[in-house]
Amino acid sequence: MIDLAKIRKKLKKHLDRDRYEHTKGVMYTAGCLAMAHGASTEKAMLAGLLHDCAKCLPNEEKLKLCRKHRIAVSDVELDNPGLLHAKAGMALAEDKYHIHNKEILHAIKVHTTGEPGMSTLDKIIYIADYIEPGRDQAPRLEEIRRLAFQDLDRCMAEILFDALNYLNGRKGTIDPTTKKTWDYYEHFRKEQP
């Protein structure tokens, strides 16, 4: 049995206040989604707690962690090293927090870009990160929150649709993995009446 309180105490020292509050929101939201979808609440809460464990590290430290663990880094990630917090977080969760469960580590790794064919735990962490109670800027948030407890695949499609619309309106490059994830989940999206 994992001691969430002990990990929370350790993690709190390495995140700023806002990031720590967001992390708690993701942890509890992931636990609720796991209950709703018949997944392990323990795994969901642990992955939610550690999903942003590398977020406050300097970019060079994120790159160093990825190199140490032989994690592939794309050109887009090199240009925008902030995107590396998910991959670096997977490595940090293993090194610093002694998490060795492959499902949990993978959910941390893909919580930012997603990937085609995600597991239930992967989707829970991706969605919890988007809908946790402290989030209030995303369009259609109330609808997406409701959908998260009904249909994870359709919820993924709706979040990706909104995320790509947002990213297309900004300058910069969209991570190709996010686009591939959208291509995979797009057919779950149903046009709204």
N, C-alpha and C positions, 0 to 999 in steps of 0.2 A: 504494500500500500504506500503510495506516494504521500509525503507530508506537504500539502499545498501551503500551509501556513509558514513552514520553514522556507520554502522556495520564495513565497511572497516577500518575506522579510529580507532575504538576500537580494532579490530583484529590485526592491524599492530603493536600495542604495545606488542603483545603476541607471535609474530612469528619472527624468524630471517629473515634477508633480503632475502635470497634465497628461503625460504619457502613461504614468502609473495609474491614474484614474481611468483612462481609456482602457488600459490593460485589464483592470478589474471588471469593467463593463463587458469586455469581450469574453472574459473567463465565465462570468455568470450567464451571459447570453448564450454562449456555446453549450453550457450545461443544460440550459432550458431547451435548446434546439435538439440536443442529444436525447433528452427525455421524450420529446415530441416525435422523434424519428427512430426510436429504438436503438440508439447507438450508446456507446460507453460514456457515461457522464464523467467518469474519472479522466479518461483520455481527452475528452473534449475540453474539460476545464483546465487540464494541464497544458494542452496545446494552446488554448486561449490565453492562459497566463504568460506563456513564454513566446507568443507569436511575434512580439516586438522587442524581444530581449536585447537585440543588437541595434535597435533604432537610434539610440543616443551615442553610439560609438562614432568616433571620427571616421570619415570615409576611407582613409588609408588603412585603418584598423579592420574595417569590413573587407577590404580587398585582401589584406594579409590573411585573414581567417579563411577566405575562399581559396586562396592559393595553398595554404597549409592543408586544407581538406580536399584539394584537387577538384574543386567545384568549378565548372565551366562558367565563365563570365562573358556575356555578349558585348558587342560593340556599344549597344544602347546602354547597357549597365556601366560600361567604362566611361561613357559620356555623362551618365547620370548616376553616380555611385550611390545616391540615396536609395535607389531601387534595390541595391544589394542587401538591404537589411533583412530580407526574408531568407535568402541563402546563407548569409552570415549568421543569422539567428539560429538556423538549423545547426550549424557548426558550434555556436556558442552554447546552445542548449545541451549539446552532447558533452562538450569540454567542461563547462563551468557548472552546469546543473545536473550532470550525470544522467541525462535522459538517453536511453538506448533503444527505446521502442521505435521501430521504423515507421509505423503509422503516424505517430505523434511528430516525429522529425519531418516526415514528408509534408504533413499538413502545415507546419511552420514554413517550410521551404516554398510552398506554392500559394501562400495566402495573399500575395500581392498581385501576381499575374494570372493565377489559376493555371490550368493546363487541361488539355482534352482528357476526358475519361476520369475525372476526379473521383476519389472514394467518398463515401458519406462523410467521414471525418474531415477530409479536405474541404468539402463544400460547406460544412458547418462552420469551420474556422474562417473561410473566405467571407461567408455571409455574416457571421457574428461581428467581424471586423467592420463591416459596412453598416450594420443596423443597431449596434449597441446603443444604450440609452443616451449616451453623451453626444452622439452624432445628431446633427440637426440641419446640415447644409444640403444634403442630397435631394434631388427632385423625387417626388413620388414616394418618399420614405415611409409614410403610413401604409401605403398599398404594398410596398416591398416587405415591410415588417410582417404584415398579415400573411403574405404569400410564403414567407420563410417557414412558417409553421404548418403549411399545407403541402408544398411541392418544392423540394430543393432544386431540382433541375430547372423548372420554370423560373424560380427565383434567381438562379445563376444567370439565366438568359436576360432577365430584366435588368439586373445590376450591370451586366456586361454591356447591354444596349446603352444604358445611361452613361456608363463610364467612357465608352468609346465616343459617344456624342460630345461629352465634356472634353476629352483629350483631343478630338479632332478640331475643337474650337480654340485650342491653345497652340502656341508655337512649340516645336520640339518633335521628337520622334516617338512613336508609340512602340512599346516593346512588342516584338513579333509574337511572343508567347501569348500575350493578351489577345492579339488578333486571332491566333490559332484556337484559343479557348472560346472566343466568340463564334468562330466558324463551327466548332463542335456543338455548342449549346444553342445556337441560333434557332434551330428547328423546334426547340421547346417553347419559344416565345410565340404567344398567340396575340394577334391584334386585339387591342382593347376596343370595346363597343363605343 
